[in-house]
Amino acid sequence: MITLNDYQKKAAEFQGKHLLVLAGAGTGKTKTIIVRAEFLIKSGVQPKKIAVLSFTRKSAQEIVERVKSSVSGPFNAGAISGRTFHSWCNEIMHTYPDYFPQSKYTLLDEDDRISAMGLAVGKQFKDSQGEKLKAATVVAIYSYAVNTLCKLSEAIKHLRYCNSDKGDEELKIIIENDRALIGPVIQKYIDYKVTRRYVDYDDMLNIVADALQKNEVIRKAVTKRWEHILVDEMQDTNPLQYKLLQSFIEHSKLFCVGDDAQSIYAFRGADFKTIHSFTANVPDSEAQKLILNYRSTQEILDLSNWLLEQSPLTYDKKLEASRGQGNKPKIIHTENDWEEANIITDDIIRSVNENDCSYSDSMVLGRSSWALSRVEGACLQKKIPYIKLGGTQLMQSAHVRDVASGMRVVANNYDEIAWIRFLQLWDGIGEVSATKIISDILTLSSFVEILRYLRHSKYRTLIHSVPDILEVIHEHINSPANAIREAVDSMNDLLSKRYKEEWTYRITDFEVLEEVAKSTGSISEFITEYVLDPRADTTLKIGKEIDKDVVTLSTIHSAKGLESKIVHITNVNPYTYPSTRTIKEGEDAVEEERRCLYVAMTRAKDHLKLYRNVRSLHTQFNKNEEAIHLRGTYKSKTPDEQEVLVINSQNESVTVFNKKNKRTEVIPRADFNQKFVEVGKQELSLYFLNELPTDLVEIVVPERENVKPEPISEKTDPATLPDFNFD
């Protein structure tokens, strides 16, 4: 029996039509969705009439599995469908093939999509400024326009010119000229997909959402299948996904759970306003809040709540800790990145050796993978086992794509992109000869004819084994697990020669794929489902691999849903929170940066440690009108005219950065008042931790005996610094 607090119980037993549950960090949103499903089933709703939508198959299936285990009695809880938005649309298309002929098309993964766009772009395509434009850039522009339902010119502006210093009129002309060049290329790509019977990742949502909105017959047929739609992580939905949900508002009941304070995926097209304006846009809807946090101590939540309260937006959600009081978060001042990395890793070792903690009790978060590189180096140096989140997915690896290309041409004989990859695995077949073979294949009407052609082609001596391998795969067209095993066996000599000594460990990946494939009924279904949600993820693991006792290094965006006893957040500096890039982009971007820091803070259970690099304050001192001083500049009253930047001021002491010797010092309040006089007082208004109440945090200035400061340049221009790293 799952126990609920009053907030969760009220939401789970909601009797109205549509409900938005604003679930603060650590407040048990997943539990609430599970109990909502349980409540509906016990109220007489058929499980097959309930759809659970989330952004990963793993999270959706976790919810469904927990519903199965929590519901007792003669209920077929297994009939509840747990889906991602894309796999849900894929299911709808295949259930109604008369309405959606695209259900028979081959789904392009990201690499294939870039390859297909490359055919449309060509090798020398340039924008209106004469710059060469890559296929991946055009794909990103097209994808952003589709997912945000914006005009092509808006997508070009956002992805290519958001930080431009050009005047408004000049920029409009450049964007319009780019649109005139890029538009026809995208149309060529769209026409190519139709001709070759391809759909890409974005098409899945776009085709279904558009059909439901425009065709009443299709809308009634589809929407009557589900009475209740439970949406997890609602704050991450983009306008296209919201358009899809809109068609269900009339006949279904939406139960959407999310947190407006954790909306941090605008770069993927997620629209913060979708959740922030839910009750205004959805008729017959209400909003409720979950504010009792089960993860963090109150001191950590006090700092996190304060951060949101400084926003011009109204979140109106103050989290309360069910665990009670704990330790104050710490702000630790460092001289440079290496000192920061050493302090963090030394603290991790100390927590393991002295505080009876495990390595897995510590997590280090940064704004980018690059920002974690020095911590990673320190972990390697000190032999700290760690895992770095954000590795590659198994389906993206070359050896898996090689085998999959053979399976794809069996599933769709006219998959030109798969043919190109598959044929070029054989020595002597390059792009030119592969293209000639494919042009002949595309004129043939059946798989049997294709095999006959390959056996009698003038290239037959070079590709003599190709038709035999394809024939073996085809024999298992309705058993993808067997097809993978047979394909790998048939291609073993070819691939072992290609990957040499690496093949001995690469081949083991196919055991994982076979297990995944057992849940699908055909090669076509396996290819489509795998591209929609590659479940066999791998991450970069360095250090101990014999157990799971490892420190987690992660970007903030990859840390959603994670938690740890001890959380270290690197480089919480001016020009990082918010970054110079987001300052230029405007208020919406700045507020998303604030939410990023909020997400990072709320991962911590017991100890939160934020690191502020004093040098970032100095190198960018007085260089940007949006960001100047933290708390004022002072000069000594003595003839040496020593100048310091005040970083933190408390009752008994003042923490300063000495501009002459580049060192941080803590000076007793009485001595400071006697020795220094203020010469400049300007505030860093956009720095999120500016004017932070000292009672919320503990300021730490490490003792420094052998620290060698990194060289620093007085001429550093913040505009030239890399994004997310400004020290």
Buried (B, 14 or more C-beta within 10 A) or exposed (E): EEEBBEBBEBBBEBEEBBBBBBBBBBBBBBBBBBBBBBBBBEEEBEBBBBBBBBBBBBBBBBBBBBBBEBBEEEBEBEEBBBBBBBBBBBBBBBEBEEBBEBBEBBBBBBBBBBBBBBBBBEEEBEBBEEEEBBBBBBBBBBBBBBBBBBEBBBBBBBBBBEEBEEEEEEBEEBBEBBBEBBBEBBEBBBEBBEEBBBBBBBBBBBBBBBBBBEEEEBBEBBBEBBBBBBBBBBBBBBBBBBBBBBBBBEBBBBBBBBBBBBBBBBEBBBBBBBBBEBBEEBEEBBBBBBBBBEBBBBBBBBBBBBBBEEBEBEBEBBBEBBBEEBEBBBBBBBBBBBBBBBBBBEBBBEBBEEEEBBBBBBBBBBBBBEBBBBBBBBBEEEEBBBBBBBBEBBBBEEBBBBBBBBBBBBBBBBBBBBBBBBBBBBEEBEEEBBEBBBEEBBEBEEBEEBBEBBEEBEBEEBBEBBBEBBBBBBEBBEBBBBBBBBBBEBBEEBBBEBBEEEBEEBBEBBEBBBEBBBEBEBBBBBBBBBBBBBBBBBBBEBBBEEEEEBBBBBBBBBBBEBBBBBBBBBBBBBBBBBBBBBBBBEEEBBBBBBBBBBBBBBBBBBBBBBBBBBBBBBBBBEBBEBBBBBBBBBBBEEEEEBBBBBBBBEEEBBBBBBBEEBBBBBBEEEEBEEBBEEEEEBBBEBBBBBEBEEEBBBBBBBEEEEBEBEEEEEEBEBEEBEBBBBB
